[in-house]
Amino acid sequence: MNEKFFDLKSEKQDKMINAALHLFADNGYKHASTDDIVKEAGISKGLLFHYFINKEGLYSFLIDYSVKYLLFEYDRSVADEIDFFDFYEKMEGAKVNVLRNYPYMYKFIGMCSTETDSDIKAIGREPLKRYNDTIASYKNKLSAPSLRSAITTDELQALLRYTIDGLTAEQLKAKKPDPDSLYVQIKNYISILKKITVTSD
């Protein structure tokens, strides 16, 4: 990419980044159109390619930028957390902070993980490994909650993931996503899951 992109005003940078994140997240690499990206960003295709050369260059920039941005937010919030439920609550707080600036960044990372084209998978391999390894390192430090015998920690994590991802997906369908409302919902569901899965003694 052309490093002069970072000389642009942050508002213009974010418009281009958010438009591209949105289209890639919703459609995947193959079906994301640069015509739609520039239309949503309110720029010319020539300007887009001036900074990113081509669609592949834009995608490569986005995945690297997204991983760095997300991990920065996570590190500030959960790097030293060891309590299981506090970790998930703080992690989602970090994601909500990201959503305020980049509503589709987390969804984009999820889409990148599902790409099947070998060249596109190769672009994302290193940053996605760094992302997943960091998340795993956080989770490895967590103290296991005292759960009812009918449920395992892995099952609880799956329940949390499905619940949080579902709530986030619903929020992103709205014309104006409300990160603060989403965080209140997520904290409420985490509290409910804690009550019904953790033993009282």
Backbone as a ProteinNet text record, in pm:
[ID]
protein_1_A
[PRIMARY]
MNEKFFDLKSEKQDKMINAALHLFADNGYKHASTDDIVKEAGISKGLLFHYFINKEGLYSFLIDYSVKYLLFEYDRSVADEIDFFDFYEKMEGAKVNVLRNYPYMYKFIGMCSTETDSDIKAIGREPLKRYNDTIASYKNKLSAPSLRSAITTDELQALLRYTIDGLTAEQLKAKKPDPDSLYVQIKNYISILKKITVTSD
[TERTIARY]
83.1	0	86.5	24.8	92.5	81.9	196.1	197.1	136.8	122.5	62.7	-85.1	-141.6	-279.1	-293.3	-190.5	-197.3	-178.3	-148.5	-142	-279.6	-377.4	-513.7	-571.9	-673	-743	-804.7	-805.3	-851.7	-996.1	-1077.7	-1216.7	-1224.7	-1139.6	-1139.9	-1082.4	-977.7	-923.4	-1032.5	-1103.5	-1203.1	-1320.3	-1356.6	-1464.7	-1425.7	-1302.3	-1254.5	-1241.6	-1185.1	-1168.5	-1303.5	-1397.4	-1527.9	-1607.3	-1598.5	-1669.1	-1614.3	-1482.8	-1421	-1449.6	-1439.5	-1471.4	-1614.8	-1705.8	-1847.2	-1869.5	-1815.4	-1840	-1769.3	-1646.5	-1576.7	-1644.9	-1686.9	-1750.3	-1881.7	-1959.5	-2090.2	-2083.3	-1982.8	-1982.4	-1865.2	-1762.3	-1641.6	-1557.3	-1433	-1340.1	-1389.8	-1428.8	-1463.2	-1578.6	-1678.8	-1800.6	-1806.2	-1704.5	-1698.7	-1653	-1732.4	-1703.8	-1633.8	-1523.7	-1457.1	-1545.1	-1632.5	-1727.8	-1819.3	-1866.1	-1952.7	-1875	-1750.1	-1667.6	-1646.4	-1607.6	-1582	-1710.7	-1821.9	-1950.7	-1986.8	-1970.1	-2002.3	-1905.6	-1779.9	-1679.4	-1688	-1755.6	-1767.6	-1639.2	-1565.3	-1439	-1436.7	-1334.5	-1318.4	-1238.4	-1257.2	-1180.8	-1032.2	-1002.9	-864.1	-795.4	-868.1	-810.2	-788	-884.1	-868.7	-743.9	-727.3	-613.8	-482.8	-493.7	-373	-309	-393.2	-341.2	-319.8	-400.4	-394.3	-361.7	-336.4	-294.3	-406.3	-464.4	-571.6	-654.8	-753.2	-843.5	-767.4	-672.3	-593.2	-510	-453.8	-376.2	-461.6	-584.8	-678.2	-712.1	-740.2	-773.7	-656.7	-536.3	-417.4	-398.5	-417.4	-407.2	-511.3	-635.4	-744.9	-725	-679.6	-666.1	-551.8	-443.9	-332.8	-373.1	-439.4	-483.9	-583.9	-677.9	-782.4	-724	-633.1	-571.7	-494.2	-417.8	-342.1	-435.3	-541.7	-635.2	-708.1	-759.5	-831.7	-741.4	-621.6	-531.6	-487	-473.5	-440.5	-550.2	-675.9	-788.1	-798.2	-779.4	-786.4	-677.1	-556.6	-443.1	-465.6	-527.2	-555.2	-659.8	-745.8	-861	-846.5	-785.5	-792.8	-658.6	-549.4	-419.3	-388.1	-432.3	-399.9	-519.6	-629.8	-751.1	-744.4	-781.4	-780	-918.2	-1011.3	-1145.8	-1222.2	-1282.6	-1347.6	-1454	-1550.5	-1661.9	-1620.9	-1532.8	-1482.6	-1406.6	-1333.6	-1261	-1356.6	-1463.5	-1556.1	-1625.7	-1659.9	-1724.5	-1630	-1505.2	-1407.8	-1370.9	-1363.1	-1333.8	-1442	-1567.3	-1676	-1679.5	-1636.8	-1624.1	-1521.9	-1411.2	-1309	-1363.8	-1441.2	-1499.6	-1598.3	-1674	-1768.9	-1694.3	-1580.2	-1498.9	-1456.7	-1424.3	-1388	-1508.9	-1626.6	-1748	-1784	-1748.3	-1780.3	-1711.9	-1591.3	-1517	-1527.1	-1529.3	-1528.6	-1633.8	-1759.7	-1870.3	-1855.1	-1782.8	-1775.6	-1638.6	-1552.1	-1416.7	-1416.9	-1491.4	-1493	-1556.7	-1664.9	-1729.6	-1634.8	-1557.9	-1461.1	-1357.2	-1306.6	-1208.4	-1269.4	-1396	-1463.2	-1476.4	-1507.8	-1519.5	-1384.7	-1278.5	-1145	-1110.6	-1157.9	-1128.3	-1199.1	-1300.3	-1377.2	-1340.8	-1249.3	-1213	-1151.4	-1185.1	-1137.3	-1035.4	-1029.9	-932.1	-790.5	-703.3	-569.9	-486.7	-494.4	-416.5	-465.7	-596.6	-653.9	-627.8	-637.1	-604.8	-459.3	-371.4	-228.5	-205.2	-280.2	-267.1	-302.2	-407.1	-454.8	-390.1	-311	-260.3	-181.4	-83.2	2.8	-72.4	-144.6	-215.4	-324.7	-395.7	-499.4	-438.9	-323.6	-255.9	-216.1	-162.5	-124.3	-247.1	-356.3	-480.6	-529.7	-541.6	-593.9	-500.2	-370.1	-273.5	-281.6	-302.2	-312.6	-437.3	-551.8	-675.4	-656.4	-592.8	-569.3	-481.7	-382.3	-293	-368.6	-465.1	-548.3	-630.6	-695	-784.8	-710.6	-586.6	-508.4	-478.5	-485.5	-455.2	-578.5	-696.4	-818.9	-834.3	-886.6	-919.9	-1052.8	-1059.2	-1180.4	-1292.7	-1411.3	-1523.9	-1573.8	-1635.3	-1692	-1831	-1838.4	-1961.1	-2044.8	-2173.2	-2261.6	-2215.6	-2238.1	-2181.7	-2230.5	-2343.7	-2401.8	-2333.4	-2243	-2182.8	-2031.6	-1959.9	-1814.5	-1775	-1649.5	-1600.1	-1606.3	-1572.5	-1578.7	-1721.4	-1817.3	-1958.1	-2002.7	-1958.1	-1992	-1932.9	-1807.6	-1745.7	-1822.1	-1868.2	-1946.5	-2078.2	-2144.2	-2268.9	-2247.3	-2140.4	-2107.9	-2083	-2005.3	-1970	-2093.2	-2179.3	-2299.5	-2391.4	-2404.9	-2492.2	-2440.2	-2312.3	-2251.9	-2251.2	-2215.1	-2213.3	-2353.7	-2453	-2591	-2638.7	-2610.8	-2649.4	-2579.8	-2451.7	-2375.4	-2429	-2460.7	-2514.4	-2646.8	-2732.2	-2860.1	-2838.8	-2742.6	-2714.9	-2665	-2582.4	-2526.1	-2629.3	-2743.5	-2850.6	-2919.3	-2907.3	-2971.3	-2901.5	-2977.5	-2919	-2814.7	-2841.6	-2746.6	-2716.6	-2613.4	-2579.5	-2553.5	-2596.9	-2581.4	-2489.8	-2358.3	-2262.7	-2291.8	-2336.7	-2362.2	-2479.1	-2585.4	-2699.3	-2657.2	-2573.8	-2523.9	-2447	-2362.1	-2281	-2368.5	-2475	-2567.9	-2632.2	-2673.8	-2733.7	-2634.9	-2513.5	-2412.4	-2384	-2365.8	-2338.6	-2454.3	-2576.5	-2694.3	-2694.1	-2663.3	-2663.1	-2546.1	-2433.2	-2320.8	-2360.9	-2429.8	-2475.6	-2574.1	-2665.1	-2762.5	-2691.6	-2598.7	-2526.1	-2445	-2391.1	-2316.1	-2407.6	-2528.2	-2622.6	-2667.7	-2686.2	-2743.7	-2637.2	-2510.2	-2407.3	-2309.2	-2295.9	-2197.9	-2263.9	-2195.5	-2249.8	-2249.6	-2341.6	-2354.2	-2253.5	-2189.8	-2094.3	-1951.5
-120.1	0	125	236.3	365.2	424.4	443.3	491.9	631.4	702.4	835.7	829.9	708.9	692.7	748.4	728.4	773.6	924.4	991.2	1137.2	1200	1118.9	1168.4	1200.7	1286	1311.3	1181	1161.4	1034.6	1003.5	1106.6	1086.1	1022.4	1067.7	1011.7	870.6	848	712.4	616.1	657.1	568.7	542.7	641	618.4	510.7	515.2	414.9	278.2	277.1	150.7	88	168.8	114.8	63.8	134.3	88.3	-46.9	-60.6	-186	-298.5	-270.1	-370.2	-420.3	-327.5	-361	-456.2	-420.5	-500.7	-635.6	-637.9	-765.8	-854.4	-794.6	-871.8	-932.8	-857.5	-904.8	-1002.5	-986.5	-1060.9	-1156.3	-1146	-1223.9	-1159.1	-1205.8	-1142.5	-1147.6	-1263.8	-1283.5	-1195.3	-1182.1	-1111.9	-966.1	-920.4	-778.7	-697.7	-600.6	-521.2	-390.9	-362	-233.7	-117.7	-141.4	-36.7	-1.4	-103.2	-78.4	-14.1	-54	2.6	152	191.1	333.6	414.3	352.1	421.6	450.2	349.6	367.6	464.9	462	551.5	693	710	842.2	891.1	796.4	830.8	769.2	802	742.5	612.7	525	401.2	431.7	536.9	575.5	610.4	679.4	715.9	592	501	377.9	301.3	287.8	212.1	290.1	421.3	501.5	461.7	433.4	398.8	248.7	166.2	21.8	-64.6	-5.4	-71.5	-153.9	-246.9	-329.8	-385.6	-465.3	-523.5	-609.9	-687.7	-773.8	-692.8	-580.4	-493.9	-432.1	-395.6	-340.8	-445.5	-566.2	-675.3	-704.5	-710	-736.3	-628.6	-503.1	-394	-408.9	-439.3	-445.4	-555	-671	-780	-751.7	-693.9	-659.6	-547.6	-445.2	-331.7	-378	-464.3	-510.3	-592.1	-682.7	-765.5	-678.1	-584.1	-494.7	-412.7	-360.9	-274.9	-355	-472	-555	-600.9	-646.8	-695.9	-584	-464.2	-349.7	-327.4	-331.7	-312.2	-426.5	-549.4	-663.3	-655.2	-622	-619.8	-519.5	-406.5	-305.1	-352.6	-444.7	-482.4	-613.9	-715.1	-849.4	-919.7	-855.7	-924.5	-984.2	-919.4	-967.5	-1030.4	-1047.4	-1101.6	-1253.9	-1306.6	-1452.6	-1507.8	-1423.6	-1470.4	-1497.9	-1614.7	-1660.5	-1562.3	-1530.7	-1446.7	-1300.3	-1253.1	-1115.9	-1100.6	-1205.5	-1202.3	-1180	-1257.9	-1244.3	-1109.4	-1059.7	-929.2	-818.8	-824.3	-722.2	-735.6	-859.9	-881.9	-819.6	-839.6	-781.9	-630	-578.8	-433.9	-378.7	-451.4	-410.3	-413.7	-517.6	-527.6	-414.6	-378.7	-268.5	-137.6	-119.6	-1	2.2	-115.5	-124.8	-92.3	-146.8	-124.5	23.1	100.9	243.6	310.5	267	325.7	242.9	110.7	20.3	-88.8	-59.5	-151.5	-291.3	-304.7	-434.8	-502.7	-450.1	-506.1	-647.9	-671.6	-804.9	-905.6	-865.1	-952.9	-981.7	-882.6	-900.1	-1006.5	-1002	-1101.8	-1242.1	-1251.8	-1380.9	-1429.7	-1338.9	-1375.2	-1418.7	-1350.1	-1386.3	-1530.5	-1574.8	-1710.9	-1817.3	-1776.9	-1873.6	-1872.3	-1784.3	-1777.1	-1909.7	-1949.7	-2078.7	-2065	-1949.5	-1930.5	-1937.7	-2017.2	-2041.1	-1914	-1827.2	-1703.1	-1609.7	-1601.3	-1513.8	-1570.7	-1702.5	-1766	-1738.9	-1738.9	-1715.4	-1575.1	-1477.3	-1339.3	-1329.8	-1401.5	-1391.2	-1485.9	-1580.1	-1686.8	-1632.8	-1548	-1499.9	-1409.6	-1306	-1221.6	-1296.5	-1388.6	-1464.1	-1558.6	-1615.3	-1700.8	-1617.8	-1498.9	-1411	-1375.3	-1348.5	-1313.4	-1430.7	-1547.2	-1664.5	-1711.2	-1704.2	-1743.9	-1650.9	-1522.9	-1427.3	-1453.1	-1475.8	-1507.7	-1634.2	-1734.1	-1859.8	-1837.3	-1750.4	-1724.4	-1657.6	-1571.2	-1510.5	-1618.2	-1704	-1804.4	-1908.9	-1936.2	-2035.7	-1992.7	-1863.2	-1811.9	-1807.7	-1834.2	-1820.2	-1931.1	-1893.9	-1994	-2057.7	-2190.2	-2261.4	-2235.2	-2199.2	-2178.1	-2311	-2306.5	-2426.3	-2448.9	-2540.1	-2558.4	-2675.7	-2668.2	-2780.7	-2900.1	-3019.1	-3139.6	-3164.2	-3104.8	-3131.7	-3053.1	-2961.6	-2876.8	-2869.3	-2863.1	-2849.7	-2706.5	-2671.7	-2537.6	-2511.9	-2613.3	-2596.9	-2568.2	-2637.3	-2613.9	-2474.6	-2430.7	-2296	-2191.6	-2209.9	-2116.5	-2112.5	-2228.7	-2232.8	-2157.5	-2177	-2105	-1953.9	-1911.5	-1768.8	-1715	-1792.1	-1747.9	-1735.9	-1839	-1836.4	-1721.4	-1702.5	-1596.2	-1458.1	-1435.3	-1305.1	-1278	-1377.7	-1359.2	-1332.3	-1400.4	-1378.1	-1237.8	-1191.4	-1055.9	-951.2	-975	-880.4	-877.2	-993.8	-1000.6	-926.3	-941.8	-870.9	-719.7	-676.5	-533.1	-476.4	-552.4	-503.2	-494.4	-558.8	-548.5	-412.3	-345.5	-214.4	-109.8	-10.4	95.6	174.5	192.8	262.5	173.1	89.3	1.4	81.4	27.2	94.1	9.5	36.5	-45.4	-48.9	62.1	66.2	-23.9	-21.8	-110	-256.3	-283.1	-418.8	-466.3	-381.6	-421.6	-451.4	-372.2	-397.7	-535.1	-567.2	-697.4	-810.8	-793.8	-898.2	-922.8	-815.8	-831.8	-903.4	-872.6	-935.7	-1086.6	-1124.6	-1266.7	-1340.6	-1274.7	-1336.2	-1361.9	-1266	-1281.1	-1397.5	-1410.2	-1519.5	-1654.1	-1663.9	-1790.3	-1825.9	-1725.8	-1750.7	-1808.3	-1751.2	-1795.9	-1939.7	-1978.5	-2111.1	-2220.4	-2182.6	-2284	-2302.8	-2201.8	-2208.1	-2260	-2349.1	-2402.9	-2294.2	-2305.3	-2202.6	-2219	-2336.6	-2356.1	-2342.5
0	0	0	-36.2	-35.9	104.6	170.7	308.8	323.2	211.9	217.6	255.4	252.8	300.1	441.6	523.5	662.1	676.3	565.5	568	550.7	506.9	493	630.4	633.3	758.3	806.9	938.2	994.6	953.6	938.8	898.4	760.1	668.6	533	532.6	611.4	625	671.4	776.5	834.9	740.2	659.7	563.3	463.8	417.6	322.3	389.9	510.1	583.2	614.3	663.7	702	582.4	471.2	350.9	306.8	306	263.5	363.4	493.7	594.5	578	556	541.1	423.5	307.8	187.4	192.6	242.7	256.1	361.4	473.1	579.9	534.8	458.7	415.4	298.3	212.5	86.7	66.6	152	128.2	20.6	7.6	-86.2	-230	-273.9	-415.1	-460.5	-375.4	-416.5	-371.2	-301.5	-263.5	-385	-423.5	-543.3	-506.8	-575.1	-550.5	-595	-693.2	-733.5	-616	-544.7	-429	-314.7	-297.7	-190.6	-211.4	-333.8	-357.7	-351.2	-392.1	-384.2	-239.5	-153	-11.8	55.3	13.8	73.1	17.8	-96.2	-157.3	-221.3	-281.7	-347.5	-486.7	-564	-696.3	-685.6	-783	-783.4	-802.3	-878.6	-898.9	-768	-680.9	-551.1	-464.4	-466.4	-389.9	-433.3	-564.2	-616.4	-606.1	-592.6	-569.2	-436.7	-337.4	-204.9	-186	-252.6	-225.2	-347.7	-460.5	-584.4	-647.6	-569.2	-623	-507.2	-541.5	-440.8	-341	-390.9	-303.7	-205.9	-254.6	-167.1	-58	-92.9	5	111.2	67.4	159	253.6	198.7	278.8	385.5	346.9	442.8	553.3	514.1	610.3	713.9	670.6	766.9	864.8	816.7	905	1001.1	948.1	1028.9	1135.1	1095.1	1186.8	1301.6	1269.4	1373	1471.9	1422.4	1510.9	1598.6	1538.2	1611.8	1720.2	1683.6	1779.5	1893.7	1860.3	1965.2	2058.6	2005.7	2091.1	2194	2148.3	2240.1	2340.7	2293.8	2385.1	2490.1	2447.9	2540.2	2652.9	2618.6	2720.7	2820.9	2777.4	2858.6	2933	2870	2928	2945.5	2911.3	2914.5	3051	3159.4	3293.9	3365.6	3294.8	3358	3368.5	3485.2	3502	3538	3580.9	3612	3482.6	3472.4	3349.7	3300.6	3384.5	3340.3	3326	3413	3398.6	3267.1	3230.2	3102.6	2986.7	2981	2868.2	2868.1	2984.9	2992.1	2944.5	2988.9	2947.8	2800.4	2752.5	2611.5	2523.5	2563.1	2485.4	2498	2611.6	2625	2527.7	2510.3	2414.3	2272.1	2241	2106.7	2080.6	2183.7	2169	2141.7	2206.8	2177.9	2031.7	1976.5	1835.5	1748.4	1784.7	1705.9	1693.5	1793.4	1786.8	1667.4	1636.6	1524.1	1396.8	1413.6	1297.9	1318.4	1284	1312.8	1254.7	1143.7	1076.4	1090.6	1176.2	1185.2	1240.4	1346.7	1406.6	1310.6	1243.8	1145.6	1029.1	990.3	881.8	917.8	1040.4	1082.8	1077.8	1118.6	1111	968	876.3	735	678.7	717.7	669.6	705	819.7	865.6	782.3	705	626.7	478.1	437	295.5	249.3	127	75.6	-36.9	-103.4	-210.6	-152.6	-213.4	-156.6	-147	-248.5	-244.9	-135.5	-120	-17.6	121.5	135.7	264	301.3	201.2	227.6	281.5	230.3	277.6	426.2	464.8	602.2	700.9	651.5	738.5	858.7	834.6	943.8	1041.3	992.8	1089.4	1165.2	1099.7	1169.5	1273.1	1242.4	1340.5	1462.7	1437.2	1547.5	1633.2	1566.4	1635	1720.5	1659.6	1730.6	1841.1	1816.9	1920.5	2041.6	2016.7	2127.4	2209.4	2141.6	2213.4	2296.9	2236.9	2308.7	2431.2	2419.6	2533.3	2648.2	2614.6	2718.7	2789.4	2710.7	2767.4	2849.8	2812.1	2886.1	3028.9	3055.8	3189.2	3279.2	3223.4	3300.7	3403.7	3520.3	3621.6	3582.8	3590	3550	3649.7	3601.9	3693.9	3749.3	3865.8	3926.7	3868.2	3769.8	3693.5	3742.9	3714.3	3741.8	3659.3	3708.5	3646.9	3504.9	3468	3336.2	3224.2	3257.6	3154.2	3172.7	3060.7	3063.8	3031.5	3059.4	3027.5	2876.6	2797.8	2651.4	2604.9	2663.9	2627.1	2669.1	2786.7	2832.1	2738.5	2698	2604.5	2472.7	2425.9	2302.6	2320	2433.5	2461.2	2460.7	2525.2	2529	2388.5	2311	2175.8	2086.6	2089.5	2006.3	2048	2177.8	2228.3	2187.7	2211.8	2182.6	2032.7	1953.5	1808.7	1755.4	1812	1768.2	1801	1921.4	1960.7	1873.9	1846.3	1763.5	1621.3	1565.5	1429.6	1420.2	1520.1	1521.1	1525.1	1605.8	1616.9	1485	1413.5	1288.3	1175.9	1194.1	1094.5	1099.5	1213.2	1228.8	1142.9	1097.6	1015.2	1093.8	1222.8	1309	1428.6	1419.3	1531.6	1658.8	1772.1	1901.4	1989.7	1986.7	2063.5	2213.2	2269.2	2413.2	2451.7	2370.7	2394.1	2379.7	2280.8	2259.8	2383.6	2438.6	2553.6	2675.2	2695.6	2805.4	2788.1	2664.6	2636.7	2662.7	2615.1	2631	2779	2856.3	2999.6	3069	3026.9	3085.8	3059.1	2935.6	2901.3	2966.6	2979.6	3051.1	3196.6	3256.9	3395.2	3407.9	3310.9	3312.8	3301.7	3206.8	3188.3	3312.5	3378.5	3502.8	3609.4	3621.4	3724.6	3702.3	3576.1	3551.2	3532.1	3524.7	3501.4	3616.8	3702.4	3812	3938.2	4009	4134.3	4241.4	4333.6	4437.2	4549.7	4557.9	4668.5	4619.7
[MASK]
+++++++++++++++++++++++++++++++++++++++++++++++++++++++++++++++++++++++++++++++++++++++++++++++++++++++++++++++++++++++++++++++++++++++++++++++++++++++++++++++++++++++++++++++++++++++++++++++++++++++++

